[in-house]
């Protein structure tokens, strides 16, 4: 034990002037090397953790974006470009007053920059007052980004009170028709399609004595059922998820 103790003491040496001096043991530099290596390992570990946290945060943000794109799906822009009711055309022959047909032009616009739309059947229902007087089904179709689709066709009506409608347009008045559109389109997001979104929009179309839609502007169809409350809830959920993810990896 004494020999071990002596080896740990500084060793005496003589200087050039003959005075004794000591040389410190080589154990101290070894301790410094060990501390430096430990500090470097800690820095490397923290860097690795930070990189993993950044990667997971990026993946979480991307997942949140995909979820938001899947739920926040505004419907297409729909409008009635033209509606012609021959029975209300006062310039037509008298026998035309019993013509039961409606001629229409429907415009569907996809104004979305990053989504195309896949339509199933699109149902149009025509009303006079509160009574449904005719319907038409547009077959399913695909619509690309920033594309417009127009459907021009004719519908045979039943049960329209033509005498009342004729009195309404007499003397410069108008008769009111209501057009309702119902569809369940799916939106393409990257490489896949979203679930079906319920779209139900309506337009109030005034027809004058020419039998045509009054005014030159298209009649824009407006939502009957708005999913804004659901979309707001999805935004809150996504924000909470993102903040929680950041909190976990920052702390």
C-alpha positions, 0 to 999 in steps of 0.5 A: 500500500505504501508503494502505491501511495508513493507512486501517486506523489509528485516526483522530485527532480533537480533544476540546473541551479541544483534546487529540487522541483517536482513533476506532476503525475500524468494522471491529471491530463488523463482526467481532462481527456475523459471530461472532454470526451464526455462533453463531446458525447453529450453534445452529439446526443443533444444534436441527435435528439434535436434532429429527430425532434425536427424530423418528427415535427415536420412529419407531424406538420405534413400529416396535419396538412393532409388531414386539413386538406381532407376535411376542409373541402369547399364545394364547387362554384355552381350557377344557372347560366340560362333558364328558358320557360316557353310557356311564359314567352308572351311573344310565342304563339298561344298554343305554346302556353301549354308547353311543359318543358324547361330549358336550362344551362348549368355551370359547374366551376372547379376553382381549386388550385390543387384539387380535381373533382370526381362527381357521381350523379348530380341531381337537379330539382326544379320547384315552382313555389314550394312544389317540385315540378321536375327533376334531371340527373347529370351523369357522373364525370371528372373535373380537373383543376381550374376547369368549368363544366357546362350542362345544357338540357331540357326537363319536362315539368308536371304540375306547374300552375301555368295560369298563375305563372302567366299572370305573374309575368303579365305587365312586366312581372316575373315568375319565380322558379327554384333550382336545387342541386344535390351531389356527393363529389370526391376531391383528389388530394395528391394521389388519392380521393377524399371521402364524399362531400355532401353538396346541396345548393339552390338558386332562385331564378326569376323568369320574365315575359320573354320566358327567359331568366331575368337579367344577364348575370348568372344566378349563383347557387348558394349552400343550403347546408353549410359545413362551416361548423365542422370545418372550424372544429377540425381546425381547432383539433389540428391546432391542438395536435400541432401545439402538443407535438411541438411541446413534446419535442421542445421539452 
